[in-house]
Amino acid sequence: MSLGQQLAPHLPFLRRYGRALTGSQQQGDKYVRATLEAIVAAPDQFPRDVDPRLGLYRMFQGIWASANSDGEEQTSQSDAEGTEAVARARLARMTPLSRQALLLTAMEGFTPEDAAYLIEVDTSEVESLVSEALAEIEKQTRARVLIIEDEPIIAMDIETIVRDLGHEVTGVAVTRDEAVALAMEDRPGLVLADIQLADDSSGIDAVKDILAEFEVPVIFITAFPERLLTGERPEPTFLITKPFQRSTVKAAISQALFFDEATVPQAAV
């Protein structure tokens, strides 16, 4: 099997990581493209002594570290007054390694040992980095959350996680129409949306309707993330895979709000 064939199944998830790390589909996908270009240009530089997925993420980390080694922000200049300003205000309080450790373990499912290899630290440091990231992001971000989920047990679990993080739940919708109505009645600061809803309506369509009225960060929840991570546009920046771990939901919420201007104290920007 060729290297390209070995890496192909992992690309959707690398896109997910890149987008969560940068807070942007465009910027995240840019780093993924740069990673693939580097592999094609110098295949002999690809780590052959580890699992292909681990090697792929290691190559990505190298591209990311190189691009950000001079202290530049990860967003483009045209976004300087938006996402970049928000990220800059928060990054000033947090080391980049802590966020990477959080995403690699909680969202991407790497072991602490693998995460340590990817960000080039001792394994003993990973747990403390993750704790640092969660504590800092949660301290800085508070939001009112709309949950769009038609499975009662899952909805209840998500609601518990959201409240435990210190956020307020504005409502739980099970259909597209109900979701839009709740959003219009009580505007949320974050939306968590399942893809397939109770009446066979689409959570994606519900989100489109909501975004047509106002901007709000969105996290999609799906059992088939690869269908929404093809590299085409528009696609979700933040995605949770079913079945999910509580830590995954916490990490996704933290990252979505990390780049949201509405949750930044004005003095910090």
Secondary structure by P-SEA (a helix, b strand, c coil): cccccccccaaaaaaaaaaaacccaaaaaaaaaaaaaaaaaccccccccccaaaaaaaaaaaaaaaaaccccccccccccccaaaaaaaaaaaccaaaaaaaaacccccccaaaaaaaacccccaaaaaaaaaaaaaaaabbbbbbbbcccaaaaaaaaaaaaaaccccccccccaaaaaaaaaaccccbbbbbccccccccaaaaaaaaaacbbbbbbbbccccccccccccccccccccccccaaaaaaaaaaaacccccccccccc
